[in-house]
Amino acid sequence: MRTVRTLRSILGVCALTLALTAGLAAVPNTAHAQTPVLCDETSLVNAITAANAAGGDTLALVPFCTYQLTSAHGSSPTGPVGLPPITTPITLLGMGVTITRDPSAPAFRVLQVQGAPDNCAPSGSVIGCT
């Protein structure tokens, strides 16, 4: 039986902060604009790609949206990844948001954070840091 992996916010507003920096990983405390992300796979993939290219960003996901991934959009040392691997400090903000792999899609990891293990943020802040 195939397992469907889902990343979802459970209570209220979920802020998933993915921070990779040289040396210590930290979330910048300066306020900046949030980039809105439409409720579809392509918009989310494009927003993460742009945020990586810009050196990081805060992405505002549509409340209660389900971002359903139909194919892999990146790869990692452990195999295909649904979203482009996170390589810069990216914060995903969303209330009641679900990111899931479509049941008919080939197997892939939903989210991957890439960087040296000593550059990963404290436990609880980063998912899949390799």
LUMLOMI-202094 format. One line per field, with one value per residue: residue number from 1; x negated, y, z negated of N, C-alpha, C in turn. Coordinates in pm, 1 decimal, decimal comma, m for minus. Example, Ala and Ser with C-alpha at 12.3 -4.5 7.8 and 13.67 -1.06 7.14 Angstrom:
// residues 2
k <- [1;2]
n_xx <- [m1319,0;m1285,0]
n_yy <- [m569,0;m225,0]
n_zz <- [m780,0;m708,0]
ca_xx <- [m1230,0;m1367,0]
ca_yy <- [m450,0;m106,0]
ca_zz <- [m780,0;m714,0]
c_xx <- [m1320,0;m1290,0]
c_yy <- [m330,0;3,0]
c_zz <- [m780,0;m787,0]
//
This chain:
// residues 130
k <- [1;2;3;4;5;6;7;8;9;10;11;12;13;14;15;16;17;18;19;20;21;22;23;24;25;26;27;28;29;30;31;32;33;34;35;36;37;38;39;40;41;42;43;44;45;46;47;48;49;50;51;52;53;54;55;56;57;58;59;60;61;62;63;64;65;66;67;68;69;70;71;72;73;74;75;76;77;78;79;80;81;82;83;84;85;86;87;88;89;90;91;92;93;94;95;96;97;98;99;100;101;102;103;104;105;106;107;108;109;110;111;112;113;114;115;116;117;118;119;120;121;122;123;124;125;126;127;128;129;130]
n_xx <- [m84,1;m56,0;m200,9;m76,5;m218,4;m180,6;m202,8;m93,5;71,8;182,4;298,7;445,2;254,6;m19,2;m361,0;m619,6;m947,8;m1232,7;m1555,6;m1875,2;m2200,2;m2539,3;m2738,8;m2574,2;m2227,4;m1960,3;m1654,1;m1582,4;m1510,3;m1407,4;m1143,1;m974,0;m821,8;m562,1;m539,1;m267,2;m113,2;56,4;326,3;222,3;26,9;m180,2;m218,5;m316,8;m554,2;m694,8;m717,2;m880,6;m1112,3;m1181,2;m1219,7;m1441,5;m1630,5;m1642,8;m1766,2;m1614,8;m1287,0;m956,8;m675,6;m339,2;m86,0;231,5;505,2;641,2;600,9;535,5;245,7;176,0;m52,9;m151,2;m367,8;m726,8;m942,2;m1202,8;m1519,5;m1700,4;m1970,8;m1849,5;m1652,1;m1367,6;m1190,7;m896,0;m854,4;m1071,8;m1399,1;m1471,3;m1698,7;m1770,1;m1690,1;m1360,1;m1029,6;m720,5;m398,8;m77,8;269,1;439,0;342,0;261,4;12,4;m31,3;m97,4;37,5;247,4;224,7;m20,6;m371,5;m596,7;m749,1;m942,0;m784,1;m892,3;m1215,3;m1498,9;m1804,2;m2143,2;m2448,2;m2468,0;m2555,4;m2467,0;m2199,1;m1886,9;m1769,8;m1621,2;m1289,7;m1247,6;m1324,9;m1257,5;m1358,4;m1639,1;m1933,9]
n_yy <- [m116,9;219,5;508,8;825,0;1130,0;1416,9;1764,4;1974,8;2252,4;2259,9;2391,8;2699,2;2970,3;2869,2;2885,7;2790,8;2781,8;2784,8;2783,7;2836,5;2913,3;3031,7;2910,8;2985,0;2912,5;3124,9;3303,2;3591,6;3895,2;4119,7;4303,0;4229,6;4240,7;4011,2;3749,6;3675,4;3359,3;3193,9;2949,4;2691,4;2426,8;2502,6;2776,7;2764,6;2615,5;2787,9;3012,9;2919,7;2859,2;3117,5;3244,1;3102,6;3185,0;3454,4;3459,8;3402,5;3437,0;3534,9;3350,4;3383,2;3171,1;3067,3;3083,7;2784,2;2639,4;2359,3;2250,0;2053,1;1823,3;1703,3;1600,6;1550,8;1825,1;1867,5;1739,1;1536,5;1413,6;1184,4;1117,3;1194,6;1510,8;1676,8;1960,2;2232,7;2187,1;2341,6;2594,5;2830,3;3082,1;3043,1;3125,4;2978,8;3085,4;3014,0;2943,8;2668,7;2528,4;2277,3;2071,6;1832,0;1511,8;1411,1;1127,9;970,7;1033,3;969,5;824,3;1051,0;1267,6;1520,0;1767,4;1911,6;2017,3;2151,0;2141,9;2167,9;1954,9;2091,4;2342,4;2355,8;2470,1;2500,3;2209,8;2131,8;2350,6;2297,6;2082,5;1776,4;1830,8;1798,7]
n_zz <- [0,0;82,8;m62,2;m142,0;m182,5;m382,3;m442,7;m679,6;m834,8;m1165,3;m1390,7;m1386,0;m1260,7;m1081,1;m1085,1;m908,5;m931,8;m742,7;m764,3;m646,7;m687,2;m660,0;m914,4;m1205,1;m1207,3;m1164,2;m1206,1;m1034,2;m1206,8;m1101,4;m959,4;m658,6;m333,2;m244,9;m11,3;182,1;255,4;497,9;491,2;609,4;756,5;943,4;886,5;622,8;655,6;831,3;663,3;453,8;598,0;689,4;441,1;342,2;533,7;475,5;233,9;14,6;m144,4;m258,7;m224,4;m161,5;m196,6;m60,6;m277,7;m414,7;m184,5;30,8;149,4;400,2;508,8;817,5;945,0;922,4;854,7;817,6;698,9;465,9;257,9;164,3;343,4;565,5;523,7;430,2;410,5;509,3;377,2;64,4;23,2;m90,0;m347,1;m401,1;m477,5;m526,1;m540,6;m656,8;m710,5;m810,8;m593,0;m351,8;m217,4;15,2;170,1;474,5;489,9;721,9;822,8;894,2;649,4;423,3;212,1;21,6;m71,8;m92,8;m266,1;m193,8;m286,7;m475,7;m763,1;m995,4;m950,0;m981,8;m1113,1;m1459,5;m1615,1;m1518,0;m1362,5;m1104,7;m835,7;m717,4;m677,7;m503,4]
ca_xx <- [0,0;m135,4;m181,2;m66,7;m274,6;m115,0;m253,1;23,0;77,4;288,2;367,3;433,9;155,1;m141,4;m477,9;m727,2;m1065,7;m1339,7;m1667,6;m2008,6;m2298,9;m2673,7;m2754,0;m2450,4;m2102,8;m1872,0;m1548,3;m1601,9;m1400,8;m1363,7;m1017,1;m975,5;m696,5;m534,0;m502,7;m149,1;m124,6;187,8;355,5;198,7;m106,7;m275,9;m248,2;m400,5;m685,6;m759,2;m748,4;m997,2;m1226,8;m1216,1;m1271,0;m1577,6;m1714,4;m1654,1;m1835,5;m1516,1;m1165,3;m841,2;m570,3;m206,3;m1,6;374,6;564,3;721,5;573,5;461,2;150,7;159,9;m165,7;m126,4;m495,7;m844,1;m997,0;m1340,4;m1579,4;m1788,9;m2052,0;m1764,7;m1553,6;m1288,3;m1124,2;m779,9;m883,0;m1215,2;m1467,2;m1491,2;m1842,2;m1785,6;m1588,8;m1225,0;m922,0;m590,2;m291,1;51,9;364,9;514,8;287,0;213,2;m69,7;m23,6;m125,6;155,1;238,1;188,8;m155,3;m478,5;m649,1;m852,5;m937,9;m711,9;m975,4;m1354,6;m1585,5;m1940,0;m2251,7;m2530,8;m2399,7;m2591,1;m2402,9;m2054,0;m1827,2;m1740,2;m1516,8;m1154,8;m1239,7;m1360,6;m1212,2;m1437,7;m1766,8;m2038,9]
ca_yy <- [0,0;340,4;608,4;963,1;1218,9;1546,5;1867,1;2060,1;2327,8;2199,8;2488,6;2840,3;3010,9;2790,6;2947,7;2694,3;2859,0;2702,1;2876,6;2781,8;3018,0;2989,3;2920,7;2965,7;2934,2;3212,9;3369,5;3735,5;3957,4;4240,4;4285,0;4253,9;4206,7;3870,7;3721,9;3589,5;3242,5;3143,0;2813,4;2586,9;2367,2;2581,5;2900,3;2731,7;2577,3;2910,1;3100,8;2864,5;2878,2;3260,5;3274,6;3049,1;3270,9;3585,9;3446,9;3380,1;3517,7;3488,9;3318,5;3380,5;3074,1;3095,8;3012,8;2663,8;2584,5;2234,4;2251,1;1912,2;1806,5;1594,3;1548,2;1603,0;1947,2;1879,0;1613,8;1545,2;1292,1;1069,9;1091,4;1307,3;1595,6;1743,8;2103,2;2255,6;2183,0;2470,1;2617,9;2961,9;3101,4;3062,7;3105,9;2952,9;3124,3;2969,9;2900,0;2554,8;2491,5;2141,2;2043,6;1687,4;1448,6;1351,4;981,8;907,1;1077,3;877,8;850,0;1151,7;1339,7;1646,3;1884,1;1881,7;2131,2;2106,5;2216,4;2088,1;1933,7;2191,4;2468,8;2342,1;2543,4;2414,7;2110,3;2186,4;2459,5;2251,8;1948,3;1706,7;1896,7;1703,3]
ca_zz <- [0,0;97,4;m166,6;m97,7;m284,6;m382,7;m532,4;m702,2;m959,2;m1243,6;m1475,0;m1349,6;m1162,4;m1089,6;m1021,7;m894,9;m897,9;m693,7;m760,4;m628,8;m667,8;m697,6;m1059,4;m1279,3;m1134,3;m1240,9;m1131,5;m1045,4;m1280,3;m1032,9;m888,2;m515,2;m266,7;m218,9;126,5;186,5;342,6;536,7;446,3;708,7;754,8;1020,4;813,1;507,9;708,4;881,6;550,0;383,7;687,7;685,5;307,7;338,2;618,5;410,7;106,3;m91,3;m137,7;m334,2;m128,7;m223,3;m128,9;m69,5;m391,0;m393,5;m51,2;43,5;260,4;433,4;599,4;911,9;991,7;853,4;913,9;773,4;655,5;350,0;248,7;129,2;448,1;614,6;425,2;488,5;421,8;525,9;247,4;m2,6;7,9;m152,3;m451,4;m347,7;m573,2;m465,4;m631,3;m608,0;m811,2;m761,7;m462,3;m334,3;m99,4;23,9;298,4;536,0;477,8;848,8;860,8;853,5;514,5;402,0;84,5;41,9;m99,4;m127,2;m297,2;m165,5;m346,9;m565,1;m891,1;m1095,2;m913,3;m998,6;m1224,9;m1574,9;m1598,8;m1515,0;m1265,3;m972,1;m801,6;m616,5;m649,4;m467,7]
c_xx <- [m89,2;m101,2;m175,9;m116,8;m212,8;m182,5;m135,8;9,6;198,1;366,0;341,3;332,2;28,3;m251,8;m589,5;m848,1;m1178,0;m1460,5;m1798,9;m2102,2;m2434,8;m2688,8;m2623,3;m2330,0;m2012,4;m1768,0;m1570,0;m1482,9;m1356,1;m1235,3;m1036,9;m844,5;m684,1;m493,2;m381,2;m167,3;15,6;202,4;344,4;52,0;m210,5;m315,1;m340,7;m542,4;m761,4;m800,3;m870,7;m1123,0;m1274,5;m1275,4;m1413,8;m1672,9;m1739,6;m1728,7;m1742,1;m1396,9;m1063,7;m727,4;m437,7;m116,2;145,7;434,0;654,9;706,1;507,7;376,6;120,3;52,5;m143,5;m254,3;m608,7;m896,9;m1140,5;m1393,7;m1672,3;m1874,9;m1969,1;m1655,8;m1475,5;m1214,1;m1011,5;m801,1;m1032,2;m1283,1;m1492,7;m1641,3;m1872,7;m1681,6;m1452,4;m1125,5;m792,9;m484,6;m159,3;139,3;447,1;467,9;239,4;129,3;m80,6;m61,2;4,3;141,0;196,6;47,2;m258,6;m532,0;m757,6;m833,3;m868,2;m805,4;m1114,4;m1428,4;m1728,0;m2042,3;m2332,5;m2460,0;m2434,1;m2531,6;m2251,9;m2007,5;m1800,0;m1624,1;m1378,7;m1138,2;m1258,9;m1311,4;m1306,8;m1570,5;m1871,9;m2164,8]
c_yy <- [123,9;440,6;746,6;1050,2;1355,9;1637,6;1961,1;2136,4;2277,7;2303,4;2630,0;2865,9;2930,7;2865,4;2845,1;2770,5;2764,3;2792,8;2801,9;2897,9;2962,2;3009,7;2890,7;2991,8;3018,4;3272,3;3519,7;3798,5;4088,7;4210,3;4310,4;4205,0;4055,9;3855,6;3630,2;3477,0;3190,5;2996,3;2712,8;2545,7;2454,9;2709,1;2873,8;2695,6;2701,3;3003,4;3050,0;2881,6;3023,2;3298,7;3222,0;3140,2;3406,7;3578,5;3429,3;3472,1;3461,0;3471,9;3304,3;3288,8;3108,2;3016,3;2897,4;2604,0;2447,3;2245,5;2104,5;1898,4;1683,6;1534,4;1609,0;1724,3;1971,0;1742,5;1641,7;1420,2;1167,0;1042,2;1214,7;1379,5;1671,5;1891,7;2120,9;2252,8;2324,2;2486,4;2751,6;2976,8;3135,0;3034,3;3087,0;2986,7;3076,0;2921,0;2786,6;2505,8;2346,6;2135,5;1892,4;1638,0;1386,5;1199,0;912,0;944,7;971,5;917,1;956,9;1211,8;1472,3;1765,5;1840,8;2011,9;2082,4;2199,9;2124,0;2072,5;2038,1;2328,3;2463,9;2420,7;2447,4;2319,9;2174,2;2296,2;2411,2;2109,5;1891,6;1771,3;1791,5;1775,6]
c_zz <- [0,0;m11,7;m104,4;m211,0;m270,3;m483,4;m555,5;m831,5;m1035,9;m1323,3;m1426,8;m1241,6;m1185,4;m1018,4;m1023,4;m845,9;m861,5;m674,6;m747,7;m603,3;m701,6;m846,7;m1128,7;m1190,7;m1221,7;m1149,4;m1146,1;m1118,0;m1218,2;m956,1;m739,6;m455,9;m250,5;m73,8;126,6;288,4;371,5;498,5;561,0;707,2;824,0;946,2;694,6;552,5;755,7;767,2;473,5;468,1;683,6;549,9;291,3;416,0;553,5;277,2;m12,1;m78,3;m236,7;m234,3;m202,8;m141,9;m152,8;m185,9;m346,7;m253,5;m64,4;169,3;289,7;541,2;685,9;967,6;909,7;929,0;868,6;736,7;538,3;348,2;218,5;232,6;487,8;501,6;494,5;510,3;448,1;388,8;194,5;m27,3;m58,3;m263,2;m389,7;m459,6;m495,6;m570,1;m574,5;m721,3;m750,7;m626,4;m464,3;m207,9;m93,8;163,0;348,7;528,2;607,0;895,3;821,8;715,9;516,5;264,2;110,7;30,2;m141,1;m154,2;m279,0;m226,6;m435,0;m698,9;m996,7;m1064,7;m931,8;m1121,2;m1340,6;m1546,1;m1607,0;m1412,7;m1122,8;m953,0;m696,0;m583,3;m621,0;m429,1]
//
